[in-house]
Amino acid sequence: MSAPLVDKDGFTIRANKYGDYYLSPFQEIGKHQELLSHLPKLKCYDDDVIICGYGKTGTHWMWEIINKIMYGTVETVAESKLKGMLEAKLTQEIDSLPNPRILNTHLPPAMLPLEMFQKNCKILFLVRDTRDVSVSLFHHFKGCKTENYNRPWANFLEMFFDGKVPFGSMLEYIELWELFIQQKPDIPLLVVHYEDLKKNTAEGIKRVSDFLKIPLEASTVQAIEANVDFQHLKKNEHLIYSEEMKKNIFKDEQFSFFRKGIVGDWKNHFTDAQSEAFKSRFHERMKKSRFLSRYA
């Protein structure tokens, strides 16, 4: 159902709700209900590669990298990752994709296809500093017609702290995945931290290619690195998102899915009081987290 999320002043972020989970409303609610109800039964294959991560953790960046590794091209992929996004496409649309498939999702593990964990599917799980994610989401929701949020940063941050945003609580999302991975230690899974990939992109590309068992020459790694540089992707955004799609989604033609892509932008947004509030609410949980402890 449609379930707007309300901030402290009564202003809303548009969202769809399925069970207890809030989704970005980029689909009509009826279609969202239909595709999510069928998703657990989606047929998966041993050669599927699935990118999993909370919103704004670098899923499109990783999608570009994997496409270049798997399909042997260094050019920008002239289509959006939405074509393989599990919560954006009906099962028959996913079924029609040619193998090997590169899929992606922001969903928690309990909502995903059962066969995804029964087959030999390779999963890349993305993690990013929660504070940078909050900033990126804020600008994303303000710039998109779908969520249509128009209030100040302080209002949004409270909602993010409370998990009252599309994608829900990031800490809870990470904790659910950590528990799931602990219970299923044999699934082929690679954890990629955004900051590590940003610091040494070539090493990150090599790490991903090794995980996928696709050897790359050093020259190919360098070529891929140059073509997944953030500014390169931003310059070529017109190849990824059509003008029609941008008009339907973005409030302003100057808006971009690729805003800054830097590490530590949260320092330009968080006040001292907000940093202390974040620390008092989340640091103890983060210290216990396998994937988030480095940020605590």
C-alpha positions as CSV (number, residue, x, y, z in Angstrom):
1,M,0.0,0.0,0.0
2,S,1.0,3.7,-0.3
3,A,2.3,4.7,3.1
4,P,3.8,8.3,3.3
5,L,6.4,8.7,6.0
6,V,5.8,11.8,8.2
7,D,8.5,14.1,9.7
8,K,8.2,16.1,12.9
9,D,6.5,19.0,11.2
10,G,4.0,16.9,9.4
11,F,5.7,16.8,6.0
12,T,6.0,13.6,4.1
13,I,8.3,11.4,2.1
14,R,6.3,9.3,-0.3
15,A,6.8,5.6,0.1
16,N,5.2,2.2,-0.7
17,K,4.8,-0.4,2.0
18,Y,4.9,-4.2,1.7
19,G,4.5,-6.0,5.0
20,D,6.7,-4.0,7.4
21,Y,9.1,-2.8,4.7
22,Y,9.1,0.7,3.1
23,L,10.1,1.0,-0.5
24,S,11.0,3.9,-2.7
25,P,7.7,4.5,-4.7
26,F,9.2,4.2,-8.2
27,Q,6.5,1.7,-9.1
28,E,2.7,1.9,-8.8
29,I,1.7,0.3,-5.6
30,G,-0.2,-2.4,-7.3
31,K,2.8,-3.5,-9.4
32,H,5.0,-3.4,-6.3
33,Q,2.6,-5.7,-4.4
34,E,2.5,-8.1,-7.4
35,L,6.2,-8.3,-8.1
36,L,7.2,-8.6,-4.4
37,S,4.7,-11.3,-3.7
38,H,6.1,-13.4,-6.5
39,L,9.8,-12.6,-5.9
40,P,10.5,-15.4,-3.4
41,K,9.7,-17.9,-6.2
42,L,11.9,-16.3,-8.8
43,K,14.1,-18.9,-10.6
44,C,17.8,-18.3,-10.0
45,Y,20.9,-19.8,-11.7
46,D,24.4,-20.7,-10.6
47,D,25.9,-18.0,-12.8
48,D,23.7,-15.2,-11.5
49,V,25.6,-12.3,-9.9
50,I,23.5,-10.3,-7.4
51,I,24.5,-6.9,-5.9
52,C,22.9,-6.3,-2.5
53,G,23.1,-3.1,-0.5
54,Y,21.1,-0.4,1.3
55,G,20.2,2.6,-0.9
56,K,23.1,4.9,-1.8
57,T,25.9,2.4,-0.9
58,G,27.3,2.3,-4.5
59,T,25.1,-0.3,-6.2
60,H,25.2,1.5,-9.6
61,W,28.9,2.0,-9.3
62,M,29.3,-1.8,-8.6
63,W,26.9,-2.6,-11.4
64,E,29.1,-0.7,-13.9
65,I,32.2,-2.5,-12.6
66,I,30.7,-6.0,-12.8
67,N,29.3,-5.4,-16.3
68,K,32.8,-4.4,-17.5
69,I,34.4,-7.4,-15.9
70,M,31.8,-10.0,-17.1
71,Y,31.2,-8.6,-20.6
72,G,34.7,-7.5,-21.5
73,T,33.9,-3.9,-22.2
74,V,35.3,-0.7,-20.7
75,E,32.5,1.6,-22.2
76,T,29.8,3.0,-20.0
77,V,26.8,0.6,-20.0
78,A,24.1,2.4,-22.0
79,E,21.2,1.3,-19.7
80,S,20.1,1.6,-16.1
81,K,20.6,-1.0,-13.4
82,L,16.8,-0.9,-13.1
83,K,16.6,-3.5,-15.8
84,G,17.9,-6.1,-13.3
85,M,16.6,-4.6,-10.0
86,L,14.5,-7.2,-8.2
87,E,12.1,-4.8,-6.6
88,A,11.6,-2.8,-9.8
89,K,10.7,-5.6,-12.3
90,L,8.1,-8.3,-12.5
91,T,9.5,-11.9,-12.3
92,Q,8.7,-12.5,-16.0
93,E,10.9,-9.5,-16.9
94,I,13.8,-10.8,-14.8
95,D,13.2,-14.3,-16.3
96,S,13.7,-12.8,-19.8
97,L,17.2,-11.4,-19.1
98,P,19.9,-13.4,-20.8
99,N,22.4,-15.4,-18.7
100,P,24.6,-14.7,-17.0
101,R,22.4,-12.1,-15.3
102,I,23.6,-9.2,-13.2
103,L,20.9,-8.5,-10.7
104,N,20.7,-5.9,-7.9
105,T,18.5,-5.1,-4.9
106,H,18.1,-3.0,-1.7
107,L,15.8,-5.6,-0.1
108,P,16.6,-7.5,3.1
109,P,17.4,-11.2,2.8
110,A,14.0,-12.5,3.9
111,M,12.3,-10.8,0.9
112,L,14.6,-12.2,-1.7
113,P,14.3,-15.3,-4.0
114,L,14.7,-18.6,-2.1
115,E,16.8,-20.1,-4.9
116,M,19.2,-17.2,-4.6
117,F,20.7,-18.9,-1.5
118,Q,20.2,-22.5,-2.7
119,K,22.1,-22.1,-6.0
120,N,25.7,-21.0,-6.4
121,C,24.7,-17.4,-7.1
122,K,27.5,-14.9,-6.3
123,I,26.5,-12.1,-4.0
124,L,28.3,-8.8,-3.6
125,F,27.2,-7.1,-0.4
126,L,27.9,-3.3,-0.3
127,V,28.6,-1.3,2.9
128,R,29.1,2.5,3.3
129,D,29.4,4.9,6.3
130,T,25.9,5.4,7.6
131,R,26.4,9.1,7.9
132,D,27.4,9.5,4.2
133,V,24.4,7.4,3.2
134,S,22.0,9.7,5.2
135,V,23.4,12.7,3.3
136,S,23.2,11.1,-0.1
137,L,19.6,9.9,0.6
138,F,18.5,13.3,1.7
139,H,19.7,14.9,-1.6
140,H,18.2,12.1,-3.6
141,F,14.8,12.3,-2.0
142,K,14.8,16.1,-2.4
143,G,15.6,15.8,-6.1
144,C,13.2,13.1,-7.1
145,K,9.5,13.5,-7.8
146,T,8.9,10.0,-6.5
147,E,9.7,10.7,-2.9
148,N,9.0,14.5,-3.2
149,Y,10.6,15.5,0.1
150,N,11.0,19.3,0.6
151,R,12.0,19.9,4.2
152,P,15.4,20.8,5.8
153,W,18.2,18.5,6.6
154,A,17.5,18.4,10.3
155,N,14.0,17.1,9.7
156,F,15.2,14.3,7.4
157,L,18.0,13.3,9.7
158,E,15.6,12.6,12.6
159,M,13.6,10.4,10.2
160,F,16.7,8.6,9.1
161,F,17.7,8.0,12.8
162,D,14.2,6.5,13.4
163,G,14.3,4.4,10.2
164,K,11.3,6.3,8.9
165,V,12.6,6.5,5.3
166,P,12.3,4.3,2.2
167,F,14.6,1.3,2.7
168,G,13.9,1.5,6.5
169,S,16.6,1.5,9.2
170,M,20.1,1.1,7.7
171,L,21.5,-0.4,10.9
172,E,18.6,-2.9,11.1
173,Y,19.2,-3.8,7.4
174,I,22.9,-4.4,8.0
175,E,22.1,-6.5,11.2
176,L,19.6,-8.6,9.3
177,W,22.2,-9.4,6.6
178,E,24.9,-10.1,9.2
179,L,22.7,-12.6,11.0
180,F,21.7,-14.2,7.7
181,I,25.3,-14.5,6.6
182,Q,26.2,-16.0,10.0
183,Q,23.5,-18.6,9.5
184,K,24.5,-19.4,6.0
185,P,28.4,-19.2,6.0
186,D,28.8,-21.2,2.8
187,I,27.0,-18.9,0.4
188,P,29.4,-17.2,-2.1
189,L,29.5,-13.7,-0.9
190,L,32.0,-10.8,-1.1
191,V,31.7,-7.7,1.2
192,V,32.8,-4.5,-0.4
193,H,33.1,-1.3,1.6
194,Y,32.5,1.9,-0.4
195,E,35.5,3.7,1.2
196,D,37.9,0.9,0.3
197,L,36.7,0.9,-3.3
198,K,37.1,4.7,-3.4
199,K,40.6,4.6,-1.9
200,N,41.9,2.0,-4.3
201,T,39.5,1.3,-7.1
202,A,42.0,-0.8,-9.1
203,E,42.5,-3.1,-6.2
204,G,38.8,-3.3,-5.6
205,I,38.2,-4.2,-9.3
206,K,40.8,-6.9,-9.0
207,R,39.2,-8.2,-5.8
208,V,35.8,-8.4,-7.5
209,S,37.2,-10.1,-10.6
210,D,38.9,-12.7,-8.5
211,F,35.7,-13.4,-6.6
212,L,33.9,-13.8,-10.0
213,K,36.8,-16.0,-11.2
214,I,37.3,-13.8,-14.2
215,P,41.0,-13.1,-14.6
216,L,42.0,-9.6,-15.8
217,E,45.2,-8.2,-17.2
218,A,46.6,-5.2,-15.4
219,S,45.9,-3.0,-18.4
220,T,42.2,-4.1,-18.4
221,V,41.9,-3.2,-14.7
222,Q,43.4,0.2,-15.4
223,A,41.0,0.8,-18.3
224,I,38.0,-0.2,-16.2
225,E,39.1,2.0,-13.4
226,A,39.3,5.0,-15.7
227,N,35.8,4.3,-17.0
228,V,34.1,3.9,-13.7
229,D,35.6,7.1,-12.2
230,F,32.8,9.1,-10.7
231,Q,33.1,12.1,-12.9
232,H,33.2,9.8,-16.0
233,L,29.9,8.2,-14.9
234,K,28.3,11.6,-14.2
235,K,29.4,12.9,-17.6
236,N,27.8,9.8,-19.3
237,E,24.6,9.8,-17.2
238,H,22.7,10.5,-20.4
239,L,23.7,7.0,-21.6
240,I,22.3,5.4,-18.5
241,Y,19.1,7.3,-17.9
242,S,17.0,8.5,-20.9
243,E,15.7,12.0,-21.0
244,E,12.2,10.6,-20.7
245,M,13.1,8.7,-17.5
246,K,14.8,11.8,-16.1
247,K,11.7,13.9,-16.8
248,N,9.5,11.4,-15.1
249,I,11.7,11.0,-12.0
250,F,13.7,14.2,-11.4
251,K,12.3,17.5,-10.3
252,D,15.0,19.5,-12.1
253,E,16.9,18.7,-15.3
254,Q,20.1,19.6,-13.5
255,F,19.6,16.9,-10.9
256,S,21.9,13.8,-11.1
257,F,21.8,10.4,-9.6
258,F,25.6,10.9,-9.3
259,R,25.9,13.8,-6.9
260,K,29.4,13.8,-5.4
261,G,30.4,10.2,-4.6
262,I,33.0,11.3,-2.1
263,V,33.9,9.9,1.3
264,G,33.1,12.1,4.4
265,D,30.6,14.5,3.0
266,W,28.6,14.0,6.2
267,K,31.0,16.4,7.9
268,N,29.6,19.2,5.7
269,H,26.1,18.5,6.9
270,F,26.2,17.2,10.5
271,T,26.3,19.8,13.3
272,D,28.2,18.9,16.4
273,A,24.9,18.2,18.2
274,Q,23.8,15.9,15.4
275,S,27.1,14.0,15.5
276,E,26.7,13.5,19.2
277,A,23.2,12.4,18.8
278,F,24.3,9.8,16.2
279,K,27.0,8.6,18.4
280,S,24.8,8.2,21.5
281,R,22.1,6.4,19.5
282,F,24.1,4.1,17.3
283,H,27.8,3.6,18.3
284,E,27.2,0.8,20.7
285,R,25.2,-1.2,18.1
286,M,27.8,-0.3,15.4
287,K,30.7,-1.5,17.6
288,K,29.0,-5.0,17.7
289,S,28.5,-5.0,13.9
290,R,30.9,-7.0,11.8
291,F,30.5,-4.6,8.9
292,L,29.9,-1.2,10.6
293,S,32.4,-1.4,13.5
294,R,35.0,0.5,11.5
295,Y,32.7,3.6,11.5
296,A,32.0,3.5,15.3
